[in-house]
Amino acid sequence: MRLWLKDSERRPDPLPARTDARTALFVGTLLWLVALGAALFIEVTAPGTAKSGAASAPGPGWWLWCTVIGVGLGVVGFAWVQFRRR
């Protein structure tokens, strides 16, 4: 097995595969929404958490913002894919 081939020995590049990223984005965003629901549940029911809203506060407050960002990026990604399809 050689690591370097001459151009004349190479096979032609395959055609790019046509894929649909909407399904993956939909499932990923849906999972982030489920995680957001769990983070909201933990935020409401967790005893002794700081309610200041600071990202550096101890407790599960940063989980909530992480899931909100995940959902937001999923929506932006889905919009981008829709835009590119046109």
PDB file of N, CA, C and O in Angstrom:
ATOM      1  N   MET A   1       0.839  -1.173   0.000  1.00  0.00           N
ATOM      2  CA  MET A   1       0.000   0.000   0.000  1.00  0.00           C
ATOM      3  C   MET A   1       0.882   1.234   0.000  1.00  0.00           C
ATOM      4  O   MET A   1       1.815   1.348   0.795  1.00  0.00           O
ATOM      5  N   ARG A   2       0.572   2.160  -0.908  1.00  0.00           N
ATOM      6  CA  ARG A   2       1.347   3.395  -0.965  1.00  0.00           C
ATOM      7  C   ARG A   2       0.500   4.559  -0.477  1.00  0.00           C
ATOM      8  O   ARG A   2      -0.724   4.565  -0.603  1.00  0.00           O
ATOM      9  N   LEU A   3       1.182   5.529   0.074  1.00  0.00           N
ATOM     10  CA  LEU A   3       0.467   6.698   0.557  1.00  0.00           C
ATOM     11  C   LEU A   3       0.350   7.781  -0.503  1.00  0.00           C
ATOM     12  O   LEU A   3      -0.487   8.674  -0.370  1.00  0.00           O
ATOM     13  N   TRP A   4       1.153   7.730  -1.536  1.00  0.00           N
ATOM     14  CA  TRP A   4       1.146   8.769  -2.562  1.00  0.00           C
ATOM     15  C   TRP A   4       0.978   8.121  -3.930  1.00  0.00           C
ATOM     16  O   TRP A   4       1.726   7.216  -4.299  1.00  0.00           O
ATOM     17  N   LEU A   5      -0.010   8.595  -4.673  1.00  0.00           N
ATOM     18  CA  LEU A   5      -0.252   8.073  -6.008  1.00  0.00           C
ATOM     19  C   LEU A   5      -0.006   9.170  -7.035  1.00  0.00           C
ATOM     20  O   LEU A   5      -0.194  10.356  -6.763  1.00  0.00           O
ATOM     21  N   LYS A   6       0.413   8.749  -8.205  1.00  0.00           N
ATOM     22  CA  LYS A   6       0.532   9.700  -9.301  1.00  0.00           C
ATOM     23  C   LYS A   6      -0.872  10.072  -9.773  1.00  0.00           C
ATOM     24  O   LYS A   6      -1.819   9.310  -9.576  1.00  0.00           O
ATOM     25  N   ASP A   7      -1.003  11.230 -10.389  1.00  0.00           N
ATOM     26  CA  ASP A   7      -2.315  11.663 -10.873  1.00  0.00           C
ATOM     27  C   ASP A   7      -2.894  10.672 -11.884  1.00  0.00           C
ATOM     28  O   ASP A   7      -4.109  10.484 -11.939  1.00  0.00           O
ATOM     29  N   SER A   8      -2.051  10.049 -12.668  1.00  0.00           N
ATOM     30  CA  SER A   8      -2.549   9.101 -13.667  1.00  0.00           C
ATOM     31  C   SER A   8      -3.077   7.813 -13.022  1.00  0.00           C
ATOM     32  O   SER A   8      -3.866   7.098 -13.640  1.00  0.00           O
ATOM     33  N   GLU A   9      -2.654   7.510 -11.793  1.00  0.00           N
ATOM     34  CA  GLU A   9      -3.081   6.293 -11.104  1.00  0.00           C
ATOM     35  C   GLU A   9      -4.338   6.500 -10.255  1.00  0.00           C
ATOM     36  O   GLU A   9      -4.947   5.536  -9.791  1.00  0.00           O
ATOM     37  N   ARG A  10      -4.708   7.731 -10.060  1.00  0.00           N
ATOM     38  CA  ARG A  10      -5.858   8.010  -9.196  1.00  0.00           C
ATOM     39  C   ARG A  10      -7.176   7.713  -9.896  1.00  0.00           C
ATOM     40  O   ARG A  10      -7.320   7.921 -11.101  1.00  0.00           O
ATOM     41  N   ARG A  11      -8.114   7.234  -9.132  1.00  0.00           N
ATOM     42  CA  ARG A  11      -9.480   7.090  -9.635  1.00  0.00           C
ATOM     43  C   ARG A  11     -10.142   8.470  -9.613  1.00  0.00           C
ATOM     44  O   ARG A  11      -9.723   9.332  -8.841  1.00  0.00           O
ATOM     45  N   PRO A  12     -11.148   8.695 -10.426  1.00  0.00           N
ATOM     46  CA  PRO A  12     -11.815  10.002 -10.412  1.00  0.00           C
ATOM     47  C   PRO A  12     -12.560  10.223  -9.095  1.00  0.00           C
ATOM     48  O   PRO A  12     -13.016   9.279  -8.451  1.00  0.00           O
ATOM     49  N   ASP A  13     -12.666  11.477  -8.722  1.00  0.00           N
ATOM     50  CA  ASP A  13     -13.376  11.809  -7.496  1.00  0.00           C
ATOM     51  C   ASP A  13     -14.854  11.459  -7.637  1.00  0.00           C
ATOM     52  O   ASP A  13     -15.433  11.648  -8.706  1.00  0.00           O
ATOM     53  N   PRO A  14     -15.469  10.954  -6.573  1.00  0.00           N
ATOM     54  CA  PRO A  14     -16.903  10.654  -6.658  1.00  0.00           C
ATOM     55  C   PRO A  14     -17.722  11.942  -6.664  1.00  0.00           C
ATOM     56  O   PRO A  14     -17.265  12.985  -6.194  1.00  0.00           O
ATOM     57  N   LEU A  15     -18.912  11.856  -7.191  1.00  0.00           N
ATOM     58  CA  LEU A  15     -19.801  13.004  -7.162  1.00  0.00           C
ATOM     59  C   LEU A  15     -20.241  13.265  -5.732  1.00  0.00           C
ATOM     60  O   LEU A  15     -20.385  12.325  -4.951  1.00  0.00           O
ATOM     61  N   PRO A  16     -20.457  14.529  -5.376  1.00  0.00           N
ATOM     62  CA  PRO A  16     -20.913  14.824  -4.010  1.00  0.00           C
ATOM     63  C   PRO A  16     -22.274  14.186  -3.748  1.00  0.00           C
ATOM     64  O   PRO A  16     -23.153  14.178  -4.610  1.00  0.00           O
ATOM     65  N   ALA A  17     -22.422  13.665  -2.565  1.00  0.00           N
ATOM     66  CA  ALA A  17     -23.693  13.045  -2.194  1.00  0.00           C
ATOM     67  C   ALA A  17     -24.709  14.136  -1.873  1.00  0.00           C
ATOM     68  O   ALA A  17     -24.400  15.104  -1.179  1.00  0.00           O
ATOM     69  N   ARG A  18     -25.915  13.965  -2.384  1.00  0.00           N
ATOM     70  CA  ARG A  18     -26.974  14.922  -2.103  1.00  0.00           C
ATOM     71  C   ARG A  18     -27.657  14.471  -0.814  1.00  0.00           C
ATOM     72  O   ARG A  18     -28.210  13.374  -0.736  1.00  0.00           O
ATOM     73  N   THR A  19     -27.607  15.322   0.169  1.00  0.00           N
ATOM     74  CA  THR A  19     -28.168  14.970   1.476  1.00  0.00           C
ATOM     75  C   THR A  19     -29.235  15.987   1.870  1.00  0.00           C
ATOM     76  O   THR A  19     -29.355  17.053   1.267  1.00  0.00           O
ATOM     77  N   ASP A  20     -29.991  15.638   2.876  1.00  0.00           N
ATOM     78  CA  ASP A  20     -31.009  16.527   3.413  1.00  0.00           C
ATOM     79  C   ASP A  20     -30.718  16.707   4.895  1.00  0.00           C
ATOM     80  O   ASP A  20     -30.956  15.803   5.695  1.00  0.00           O
ATOM     81  N   ALA A  21     -30.210  17.859   5.252  1.00  0.00           N
ATOM     82  CA  ALA A  21     -29.822  18.122   6.635  1.00  0.00           C
ATOM     83  C   ALA A  21     -31.004  18.526   7.502  1.00  0.00           C
ATOM     84  O   ALA A  21     -30.859  18.667   8.716  1.00  0.00           O
ATOM     85  N   ARG A  22     -32.169  18.715   6.898  1.00  0.00           N
ATOM     86  CA  ARG A  22     -33.323  19.167   7.675  1.00  0.00           C
ATOM     87  C   ARG A  22     -33.729  18.158   8.745  1.00  0.00           C
ATOM     88  O   ARG A  22     -34.115  18.545   9.848  1.00  0.00           O
ATOM     89  N   THR A  23     -33.643  16.873   8.426  1.00  0.00           N
ATOM     90  CA  THR A  23     -34.022  15.853   9.404  1.00  0.00           C
ATOM     91  C   THR A  23     -33.091  15.871  10.604  1.00  0.00           C
ATOM     92  O   THR A  23     -33.544  15.820  11.748  1.00  0.00           O
ATOM     93  N   ALA A  24     -31.798  15.943  10.349  1.00  0.00           N
ATOM     94  CA  ALA A  24     -30.829  15.983  11.440  1.00  0.00           C
ATOM     95  C   ALA A  24     -31.004  17.246  12.289  1.00  0.00           C
ATOM     96  O   ALA A  24     -30.927  17.190  13.517  1.00  0.00           O
ATOM     97  N   LEU A  25     -31.237  18.370  11.634  1.00  0.00           N
ATOM     98  CA  LEU A  25     -31.451  19.612  12.381  1.00  0.00           C
ATOM     99  C   LEU A  25     -32.737  19.565  13.186  1.00  0.00           C
ATOM    100  O   LEU A  25     -32.781  20.050  14.317  1.00  0.00           O
ATOM    101  N   PHE A  26     -33.774  18.990  12.620  1.00  0.00           N
ATOM    102  CA  PHE A  26     -35.043  18.872  13.336  1.00  0.00           C
ATOM    103  C   PHE A  26     -34.897  17.995  14.575  1.00  0.00           C
ATOM    104  O   PHE A  26     -35.360  18.362  15.655  1.00  0.00           O
ATOM    105  N   VAL A  27     -34.261  16.845  14.424  1.00  0.00           N
ATOM    106  CA  VAL A  27     -34.085  15.927  15.559  1.00  0.00           C
ATOM    107  C   VAL A  27     -33.193  16.563  16.624  1.00  0.00           C
ATOM    108  O   VAL A  27     -33.482  16.468  17.817  1.00  0.00           O
ATOM    109  N   GLY A  28     -32.110  17.212  16.192  1.00  0.00           N
ATOM    110  CA  GLY A  28     -31.221  17.861  17.153  1.00  0.00           C
ATOM    111  C   GLY A  28     -31.902  18.983  17.911  1.00  0.00           C
ATOM    112  O   GLY A  28     -31.730  19.110  19.124  1.00  0.00           O
ATOM    113  N   THR A  29     -32.677  19.802  17.204  1.00  0.00           N
ATOM    114  CA  THR A  29     -33.394  20.887  17.863  1.00  0.00           C
ATOM    115  C   THR A  29     -34.459  20.333  18.801  1.00  0.00           C
ATOM    116  O   THR A  29     -34.678  20.876  19.883  1.00  0.00           O
ATOM    117  N   LEU A  30     -35.117  19.260  18.394  1.00  0.00           N
ATOM    118  CA  LEU A  30     -36.106  18.618  19.256  1.00  0.00           C
ATOM    119  C   LEU A  30     -35.458  18.097  20.541  1.00  0.00           C
ATOM    120  O   LEU A  30     -36.027  18.232  21.624  1.00  0.00           O
ATOM    121  N   LEU A  31     -34.284  17.508  20.420  1.00  0.00           N
ATOM    122  CA  LEU A  31     -33.572  17.038  21.622  1.00  0.00           C
ATOM    123  C   LEU A  31     -33.174  18.193  22.527  1.00  0.00           C
ATOM    124  O   LEU A  31     -33.238  18.080  23.752  1.00  0.00           O
ATOM    125  N   TRP A  32     -32.758  19.316  21.920  1.00  0.00           N
ATOM    126  CA  TRP A  32     -32.440  20.498  22.728  1.00  0.00           C
ATOM    127  C   TRP A  32     -33.695  21.024  23.437  1.00  0.00           C
ATOM    128  O   TRP A  32     -33.612  21.491  24.573  1.00  0.00           O
ATOM    129  N   LEU A  33     -34.853  20.950  22.775  1.00  0.00           N
ATOM    130  CA  LEU A  33     -36.097  21.371  23.423  1.00  0.00           C
ATOM    131  C   LEU A  33     -36.439  20.471  24.611  1.00  0.00           C
ATOM    132  O   LEU A  33     -36.914  20.952  25.640  1.00  0.00           O
ATOM    133  N   VAL A  34     -36.200  19.181  24.469  1.00  0.00           N
ATOM    134  CA  VAL A  34     -36.421  18.254  25.591  1.00  0.00           C
ATOM    135  C   VAL A  34     -35.463  18.601  26.738  1.00  0.00           C
ATOM    136  O   VAL A  34     -35.853  18.612  27.905  1.00  0.00           O
ATOM    137  N   ALA A  35     -34.215  18.880  26.388  1.00  0.00           N
ATOM    138  CA  ALA A  35     -33.243  19.264  27.417  1.00  0.00           C
ATOM    139  C   ALA A  35     -33.634  20.594  28.058  1.00  0.00           C
ATOM    140  O   ALA A  35     -33.418  20.789  29.254  1.00  0.00           O
ATOM    141  N   LEU A  36     -34.203  21.504  27.280  1.00  0.00           N
ATOM    142  CA  LEU A  36     -34.674  22.779  27.833  1.00  0.00           C
ATOM    143  C   LEU A  36     -35.789  22.544  28.844  1.00  0.00           C
ATOM    144  O   LEU A  36     -35.814  23.165  29.906  1.00  0.00           O
ATOM    145  N   GLY A  37     -36.706  21.648  28.511  1.00  0.00           N
ATOM    146  CA  GLY A  37     -37.761  21.314  29.458  1.00  0.00           C
ATOM    147  C   GLY A  37     -37.210  20.720  30.749  1.00  0.00           C
ATOM    148  O   GLY A  37     -37.675  21.048  31.840  1.00  0.00           O
ATOM    149  N   ALA A  38     -36.224  19.851  30.620  1.00  0.00           N
ATOM    150  CA  ALA A  38     -35.601  19.265  31.814  1.00  0.00           C
ATOM    151  C   ALA A  38     -34.855  20.335  32.620  1.00  0.00           C
ATOM    152  O   ALA A  38     -34.903  20.338  33.850  1.00  0.00           O
ATOM    153  N   ALA A  39     -34.168  21.238  31.921  1.00  0.00           N
ATOM    154  CA  ALA A  39     -33.445  22.304  32.628  1.00  0.00           C
ATOM    155  C   ALA A  39     -34.408  23.248  33.339  1.00  0.00           C
ATOM    156  O   ALA A  39     -34.132  23.701  34.450  1.00  0.00           O
ATOM    157  N   LEU A  40     -35.540  23.546  32.698  1.00  0.00           N
ATOM    158  CA  LEU A  40     -36.548  24.383  33.364  1.00  0.00           C
ATOM    159  C   LEU A  40     -37.114  23.682  34.591  1.00  0.00           C
ATOM    160  O   LEU A  40     -37.328  24.309  35.629  1.00  0.00           O
ATOM    161  N   PHE A  41     -37.355  22.378  34.469  1.00  0.00           N
ATOM    162  CA  PHE A  41     -37.855  21.617  35.614  1.00  0.00           C
ATOM    163  C   PHE A  41     -36.850  21.636  36.755  1.00  0.00           C
ATOM    164  O   PHE A  41     -37.226  21.837  37.910  1.00  0.00           O
ATOM    165  N   ILE A  42     -35.589  21.432  36.447  1.00  0.00           N
ATOM    166  CA  ILE A  42     -34.547  21.439  37.480  1.00  0.00           C
ATOM    167  C   ILE A  42     -34.403  22.835  38.079  1.00  0.00           C
ATOM    168  O   ILE A  42     -34.220  22.976  39.288  1.00  0.00           O
ATOM    169  N   GLU A  43     -34.484  23.860  37.245  1.00  0.00           N
ATOM    170  CA  GLU A  43     -34.345  25.237  37.725  1.00  0.00           C
ATOM    171  C   GLU A  43     -35.462  25.588  38.698  1.00  0.00           C
ATOM    172  O   GLU A  43     -35.233  26.272  39.695  1.00  0.00           O
ATOM    173  N   VAL A  44     -36.664  25.121  38.407  1.00  0.00           N
ATOM    174  CA  VAL A  44     -37.808  25.457  39.256  1.00  0.00           C
ATOM    175  C   VAL A  44     -37.800  24.634  40.539  1.00  0.00           C
ATOM    176  O   VAL A  44     -38.144  25.150  41.602  1.00  0.00           O
ATOM    177  N   THR A  45     -37.416  23.375  40.458  1.00  0.00           N
ATOM    178  CA  THR A  45     -37.543  22.486  41.613  1.00  0.00           C
ATOM    179  C   THR A  45     -36.265  22.333  42.427  1.00  0.00           C
ATOM    180  O   THR A  45     -36.313  21.780  43.526  1.00  0.00           O
ATOM    181  N   ALA A  46     -35.125  22.802  41.928  1.00  0.00           N
ATOM    182  CA  ALA A  46     -33.875  22.600  42.665  1.00  0.00           C
ATOM    183  C   ALA A  46     -33.854  23.491  43.907  1.00  0.00           C
ATOM    184  O   ALA A  46     -34.061  24.701  43.808  1.00  0.00           O
ATOM    185  N   PRO A  47     -33.606  22.899  45.066  1.00  0.00           N
ATOM    186  CA  PRO A  47     -33.575  23.705  46.285  1.00  0.00           C
ATOM    187  C   PRO A  47     -32.243  24.458  46.408  1.00  0.00           C
ATOM    188  O   PRO A  47     -31.179  23.936  46.076  1.00  0.00           O
ATOM    189  N   GLY A  48     -32.337  25.678  46.886  1.00  0.00           N
ATOM    190  CA  GLY A  48     -31.131  26.443  47.212  1.00  0.00           C
ATOM    191  C   GLY A  48     -30.372  26.996  46.033  1.00  0.00           C
ATOM    192  O   GLY A  48     -29.194  27.320  46.182  1.00  0.00           O
ATOM    193  N   THR A  49     -30.973  27.123  44.876  1.00  0.00           N
ATOM    194  CA  THR A  49     -30.258  27.693  43.739  1.00  0.00           C
ATOM    195  C   THR A  49     -30.425  29.202  43.748  1.00  0.00           C
ATOM    196  O   THR A  49     -31.440  29.731  44.200  1.00  0.00           O
ATOM    197  N   ALA A  50     -29.417  29.875  43.247  1.00  0.00           N
ATOM    198  CA  ALA A  50     -29.463  31.331  43.169  1.00  0.00           C
ATOM    199  C   ALA A  50     -30.402  31.734  42.036  1.00  0.00           C
ATOM    200  O   ALA A  50     -30.289  31.228  40.920  1.00  0.00           O
ATOM    201  N   LYS A  51     -31.317  32.634  42.322  1.00  0.00           N
ATOM    202  CA  LYS A  51     -32.282  33.087  41.313  1.00  0.00           C
ATOM    203  C   LYS A  51     -31.864  34.414  40.698  1.00  0.00           C
ATOM    204  O   LYS A  51     -32.701  35.129  40.148  1.00  0.00           O
ATOM    205  N   SER A  52     -30.586  34.752  40.783  1.00  0.00           N
ATOM    206  CA  SER A  52     -30.114  36.027  40.252  1.00  0.00           C
ATOM    207  C   SER A  52     -30.011  36.019  38.741  1.00  0.00           C
ATOM    208  O   SER A  52     -29.979  37.088  38.133  1.00  0.00           O
ATOM    209  N   GLY A  53     -29.959  34.861  38.113  1.00  0.00           N
ATOM    210  CA  GLY A  53     -29.837  34.772  36.666  1.00  0.00           C
ATOM    211  C   GLY A  53     -28.407  34.909  36.180  1.00  0.00           C
ATOM    212  O   GLY A  53     -28.168  34.927  34.972  1.00  0.00           O
ATOM    213  N   ALA A  54     -27.464  35.005  37.080  1.00  0.00           N
ATOM    214  CA  ALA A  54     -26.067  35.140  36.674  1.00  0.00           C
ATOM    215  C   ALA A  54     -25.559  33.809  36.147  1.00  0.00           C
ATOM    216  O   ALA A  54     -25.850  32.750  36.701  1.00  0.00           O
ATOM    217  N   ALA A  55     -24.794  33.886  35.066  1.00  0.00           N
ATOM    218  CA  ALA A  55     -24.277  32.660  34.456  1.00  0.00           C
ATOM    219  C   ALA A  55     -23.263  31.977  35.362  1.00  0.00           C
ATOM    220  O   ALA A  55     -23.089  30.761  35.289  1.00  0.00           O
ATOM    221  N   SER A  56     -22.598  32.740  36.208  1.00  0.00           N
ATOM    222  CA  SER A  56     -21.580  32.153  37.082  1.00  0.00           C
ATOM    223  C   SER A  56     -22.165  31.706  38.421  1.00  0.00           C
ATOM    224  O   SER A  56     -21.430  31.202  39.270  1.00  0.00           O
ATOM    225  N   ALA A  57     -23.449  31.878  38.623  1.00  0.00           N
ATOM    226  CA  ALA A  57     -24.054  31.492  39.895  1.00  0.00           C
ATOM    227  C   ALA A  57     -24.031  29.975  40.034  1.00  0.00           C
ATOM    228  O   ALA A  57     -24.170  29.254  39.045  1.00  0.00           O
ATOM    229  N   PRO A  58     -23.857  29.495  41.250  1.00  0.00           N
ATOM    230  CA  PRO A  58     -23.865  28.044  41.431  1.00  0.00           C
ATOM    231  C   PRO A  58     -25.252  27.487  41.150  1.00  0.00           C
ATOM    232  O   PRO A  58     -26.262  28.171  41.318  1.00  0.00           O
ATOM    233  N   GLY A  59     -25.281  26.248  40.724  1.00  0.00           N
ATOM    234  CA  GLY A  59     -26.562  25.624  40.441  1.00  0.00           C
ATOM    235  C   GLY A  59     -26.762  25.400  38.954  1.00  0.00           C
ATOM    236  O   GLY A  59     -25.861  25.631  38.148  1.00  0.00           O
ATOM    237  N   PRO A  60     -27.941  24.952  38.609  1.00  0.00           N
ATOM    238  CA  PRO A  60     -28.200  24.556  37.222  1.00  0.00           C
ATOM    239  C   PRO A  60     -28.599  25.704  36.297  1.00  0.00           C
ATOM    240  O   PRO A  60     -29.096  25.441  35.201  1.00  0.00           O
ATOM    241  N   GLY A  61     -28.407  26.949  36.683  1.00  0.00           N
ATOM    242  CA  GLY A  61     -28.822  28.073  35.853  1.00  0.00           C
ATOM    243  C   GLY A  61     -28.148  28.117  34.501  1.00  0.00           C
ATOM    244  O   GLY A  61     -28.771  28.519  33.519  1.00  0.00           O
ATOM    245  N   TRP A  62     -26.899  27.718  34.423  1.00  0.00           N
ATOM    246  CA  TRP A  62     -26.198  27.754  33.135  1.00  0.00           C
ATOM    247  C   TRP A  62     -26.682  26.655  32.200  1.00  0.00           C
ATOM    248  O   TRP A  62     -26.525  26.765  30.984  1.00  0.00           O
ATOM    249  N   TRP A  63     -27.271  25.596  32.753  1.00  0.00           N
ATOM    250  CA  TRP A  63     -27.835  24.553  31.900  1.00  0.00           C
ATOM    251  C   TRP A  63     -28.965  25.131  31.059  1.00  0.00           C
ATOM    252  O   TRP A  63     -29.098  24.823  29.875  1.00  0.00           O
ATOM    253  N   LEU A  64     -29.769  25.968  31.686  1.00  0.00           N
ATOM    254  CA  LEU A  64     -30.898  26.577  30.997  1.00  0.00           C
ATOM    255  C   LEU A  64     -30.419  27.391  29.805  1.00  0.00           C
ATOM    256  O   LEU A  64     -30.966  27.273  28.708  1.00  0.00           O
ATOM    257  N   TRP A  65     -29.407  28.210  30.015  1.00  0.00           N
ATOM    258  CA  TRP A  65     -28.911  29.048  28.920  1.00  0.00           C
ATOM    259  C   TRP A  65     -28.214  28.227  27.843  1.00  0.00           C
ATOM    260  O   TRP A  65     -28.254  28.584  26.666  1.00  0.00           O
ATOM    261  N   CYS A  66     -27.589  27.154  28.229  1.00  0.00           N
ATOM    262  CA  CYS A  66     -26.952  26.267  27.238  1.00  0.00           C
ATOM    263  C   CYS A  66     -28.004  25.656  26.321  1.00  0.00           C
ATOM    264  O   CYS A  66     -27.794  25.574  25.111  1.00  0.00           O
ATOM    265  N   THR A  67     -29.123  25.230  26.877  1.00  0.00           N
ATOM    266  CA  THR A  67     -30.171  24.635  26.059  1.00  0.00           C
ATOM    267  C   THR A  67     -30.874  25.685  25.199  1.00  0.00           C
ATOM    268  O   THR A  67     -31.260  25.403  24.064  1.00  0.00           O
ATOM    269  N   VAL A  68     -31.040  26.893  25.735  1.00  0.00           N
ATOM    270  CA  VAL A  68     -31.645  27.970  24.934  1.00  0.00           C
ATOM    271  C   VAL A  68     -30.770  28.272  23.722  1.00  0.00           C
ATOM    272  O   VAL A  68     -31.279  28.461  22.617  1.00  0.00           O
ATOM    273  N   ILE A  69     -29.455  28.319  23.926  1.00  0.00           N
ATOM    274  CA  ILE A  69     -28.527  28.555  22.811  1.00  0.00           C
ATOM    275  C   ILE A  69     -28.576  27.393  21.826  1.00  0.00           C
ATOM    276  O   ILE A  69     -28.528  27.615  20.616  1.00  0.00           O
ATOM    277  N   GLY A  70     -28.672  26.161  22.316  1.00  0.00           N
ATOM    278  CA  GLY A  70     -28.778  25.000  21.439  1.00  0.00           C
ATOM    279  C   GLY A  70     -30.023  25.053  20.565  1.00  0.00           C
ATOM    280  O   GLY A  70     -29.956  24.764  19.370  1.00  0.00           O
ATOM    281  N   VAL A  71     -31.163  25.421  21.154  1.00  0.00           N
ATOM    282  CA  VAL A  71     -32.395  25.551  20.381  1.00  0.00           C
ATOM    283  C   VAL A  71     -32.262  26.680  19.371  1.00  0.00           C
ATOM    284  O   VAL A  71     -32.678  26.540  18.221  1.00  0.00           O
ATOM    285  N   GLY A  72     -31.679  27.808  19.800  1.00  0.00           N
ATOM    286  CA  GLY A  72     -31.500  28.937  18.895  1.00  0.00           C
ATOM    287  C   GLY A  72     -30.617  28.603  17.712  1.00  0.00           C
ATOM    288  O   GLY A  72     -30.928  28.974  16.580  1.00  0.00           O
ATOM    289  N   LEU A  73     -29.527  27.912  17.959  1.00  0.00           N
ATOM    290  CA  LEU A  73     -28.643  27.521  16.859  1.00  0.00           C
ATOM    291  C   LEU A  73     -29.323  26.512  15.930  1.00  0.00           C
ATOM    292  O   LEU A  73     -29.100  26.532  14.720  1.00  0.00           O
ATOM    293  N   GLY A  74     -30.143  25.642  16.489  1.00  0.00           N
ATOM    294  CA  GLY A  74     -30.888  24.709  15.649  1.00  0.00           C
ATOM    295  C   GLY A  74     -31.871  25.424  14.741  1.00  0.00           C
ATOM    296  O   GLY A  74     -32.017  25.061  13.573  1.00  0.00           O
ATOM    297  N   VAL A  75     -32.549  26.440  15.268  1.00  0.00           N
ATOM    298  CA  VAL A  75     -33.496  27.206  14.452  1.00  0.00           C
ATOM    299  C   VAL A  75     -32.756  27.979  13.366  1.00  0.00           C
ATOM    300  O   VAL A  75     -33.203  28.023  12.220  1.00  0.00           O
ATOM    301  N   VAL A  76     -31.621  28.590  13.723  1.00  0.00           N
ATOM    302  CA  VAL A  76     -30.819  29.314  12.730  1.00  0.00           C
ATOM    303  C   VAL A  76     -30.306  28.347  11.660  1.00  0.00           C
ATOM    304  O   VAL A  76     -30.331  28.667  10.472  1.00  0.00           O
ATOM    305  N   GLY A  77     -29.850  27.186  12.071  1.00  0.00           N
ATOM    306  CA  GLY A  77     -29.379  26.187  11.108  1.00  0.00           C
ATOM    307  C   GLY A  77     -30.483  25.722  10.183  1.00  0.00           C
ATOM    308  O   GLY A  77     -30.265  25.566   8.982  1.00  0.00           O
ATOM    309  N   PHE A  78     -31.673  25.499  10.735  1.00  0.00           N
ATOM    310  CA  PHE A  78     -32.795  25.073   9.906  1.00  0.00           C
ATOM    311  C   PHE A  78     -33.171  26.164   8.910  1.00  0.00           C
ATOM    312  O   PHE A  78     -33.463  25.870   7.751  1.00  0.00           O
ATOM    313  N   ALA A  79     -33.167  27.420   9.350  1.00  0.00           N
ATOM    314  CA  ALA A  79     -33.461  28.533   8.443  1.00  0.00           C
ATOM    315  C   ALA A  79     -32.401  28.631   7.349  1.00  0.00           C
ATOM    316  O   ALA A  79     -32.721  28.909   6.193  1.00  0.00           O
ATOM    317  N   TRP A  80     -31.152  28.404   7.710  1.00  0.00           N
ATOM    318  CA  TRP A  80     -30.071  28.467   6.723  1.00  0.00           C
ATOM    319  C   TRP A  80     -30.212  27.366   5.669  1.00  0.00           C
ATOM    320  O   TRP A  80     -30.011  27.609   4.479  1.00  0.00           O
ATOM    321  N   VAL A  81     -30.552  26.180   6.105  1.00  0.00           N
ATOM    322  CA  VAL A  81     -30.732  25.074   5.166  1.00  0.00           C
ATOM    323  C   VAL A  81     -31.904  25.368   4.238  1.00  0.00           C
ATOM    324  O   VAL A  81     -31.824  25.114   3.036  1.00  0.00           O
ATOM    325  N   GLN A  82     -32.990  25.900   4.789  1.00  0.00           N
ATOM    326  CA  GLN A  82     -34.125  26.259   3.940  1.00  0.00           C
ATOM    327  C   GLN A  82     -33.737  27.330   2.927  1.00  0.00           C
ATOM    328  O   GLN A  82     -34.148  27.270   1.768  1.00  0.00           O
ATOM    329  N   PHE A  83     -32.952  28.305   3.360  1.00  0.00           N
ATOM    330  CA  PHE A  83     -32.498  29.375   2.468  1.00  0.00           C
ATOM    331  C   PHE A  83     -31.621  28.822   1.351  1.00  0.00           C
ATOM    332  O   PHE A  83     -31.742  29.240   0.199  1.00  0.00           O
ATOM    333  N   ARG A  84     -30.745  27.888   1.686  1.00  0.00           N
ATOM    334  CA  ARG A  84     -29.841  27.313   0.690  1.00  0.00           C
ATOM    335  C   ARG A  84     -30.557  26.397  -0.299  1.00  0.00           C
ATOM    336  O   ARG A  84     -30.074  26.205  -1.415  1.00  0.00           O
ATOM    337  N   ARG A  85     -31.686  25.836   0.085  1.00  0.00           N
ATOM    338  CA  ARG A  85     -32.445  24.944  -0.802  1.00  0.00           C
ATOM    339  C   ARG A  85     -33.099  25.716  -1.946  1.00  0.00           C
ATOM    340  O   ARG A  85     -33.383  25.148  -3.001  1.00  0.00           O
ATOM    341  N   ARG A  86     -33.335  27.001  -1.735  1.00  0.00           N
ATOM    342  CA  ARG A  86     -34.017  27.799  -2.774  1.00  0.00           C
ATOM    343  C   ARG A  86     -33.085  28.268  -3.816  1.00  0.00           C
ATOM    344  O   ARG A  86     -33.499  28.948  -4.755  1.00  0.00           O
TER     345      ARG A  86
END
